[in-house]
Amino acid sequence: MNKQTSQNIITRAYTADYEIKKSHFIGAIMPCITEREALQHLRQLASEHQNANHLAFAWRIRQDDGFINERCHDAGEPSGTAGRPILAPLEGRSIINAVVGVIRYFGGVKLGTGGLARAYGTAAKLAIESAELIPWVEHTSFELILEYSQLQLLEYHLEKRKGKITEQEFTDRIRVKIDLPASEKEHILQLFPNY
């Protein structure tokens, strides 16, 4: 587990193939925000490749407190030859909220521990290189209570600051729940100081 400031995310899944000495490796990187979601992606990948010999994986998931939960698994390969080499390029590119799974179809030729580590790492790296990385921005949510006449002004400023209203409740006033980049919260609060 570690804490970083500049991180990247992906918004969709990407795959890449790699072959060495008749063994076929398929690397897949998929977005996830929880361990449960990561495991669901891995189960799906396993169901698509039921005849594969191994499914090794690694993930990096940002927790609410800012720490990065990292996990890797060798999937029956010799210790340290699959999971760690998959995790390394995720760390190197500062990718969070993603899981990388590497499927191996054994081709009959043993690769040795060094060869396995290079093969799993290469498959993961190729999947990551095929992905579009987007800078991660920390968001915050909070509520405001406004007069009806202020709603249009709020919507205008939220649009300028890449924020949005996620909930609205209309009574004699309007209660809104807002989601926006954390760095923009103070600006909105200054515009609506008494709400």
Rosetta blueprint (number, residue, H / E / L):
1 M L
2 N E
3 K L
4 Q L
5 T L
6 S L
7 Q L
8 N E
9 I E
10 I L
11 T L
12 R L
13 A L
14 Y E
15 T E
16 A E
17 D E
18 Y E
19 E E
20 I E
21 K L
22 K L
23 S E
24 H E
25 F E
26 I E
27 G E
28 A E
29 I E
30 M E
31 P E
32 C L
33 I L
34 T L
35 E H
36 R H
37 E H
38 A H
39 L H
40 Q H
41 H H
42 L H
43 R H
44 Q H
45 L H
46 A H
47 S H
48 E H
49 H L
50 Q L
51 N L
52 A L
53 N L
54 H E
55 L E
56 A E
57 F E
58 A E
59 W E
60 R E
61 I E
62 R E
63 Q L
64 D L
65 D L
66 G L
67 F L
68 I E
69 N E
70 E E
71 R E
72 C E
73 H E
74 D L
75 A L
76 G L
77 E L
78 P L
79 S L
80 G L
81 T L
82 A L
83 G H
84 R H
85 P H
86 I H
87 L H
88 A H
89 P H
90 L H
91 E H
92 G H
93 R L
94 S L
95 I E
96 I L
97 N L
98 A E
99 V E
100 V E
101 G E
102 V E
103 I E
104 R E
105 Y E
106 F L
107 G L
108 G L
109 V L
110 K L
111 L L
112 G H
113 T H
114 G H
115 G H
116 L H
117 A H
118 R H
119 A H
120 Y H
121 G H
122 T H
123 A H
124 A H
125 K H
126 L H
127 A H
128 I H
129 E H
130 S H
131 A L
132 E L
133 L L
134 I E
135 P E
136 W L
137 V L
138 E L
139 H E
140 T E
141 S E
142 F E
143 E E
144 L E
145 I E
146 L E
147 E L
148 Y H
149 S H
150 Q H
151 L H
152 Q H
153 L H
154 L H
155 E H
156 Y H
157 H H
158 L H
159 E H
160 K H
161 R L
162 K L
163 G L
164 K E
165 I E
166 T E
167 E E
168 Q E
169 E E
170 F E
171 T L
172 D L
173 R L
174 I E
175 R E
176 V E
177 K E
178 I E
179 D E
180 L E
181 P E
182 A H
183 S H
184 E H
185 K H
186 E H
187 H H
188 I H
189 L H
190 Q H
191 L H
192 F L
193 P L
194 N L
195 Y L
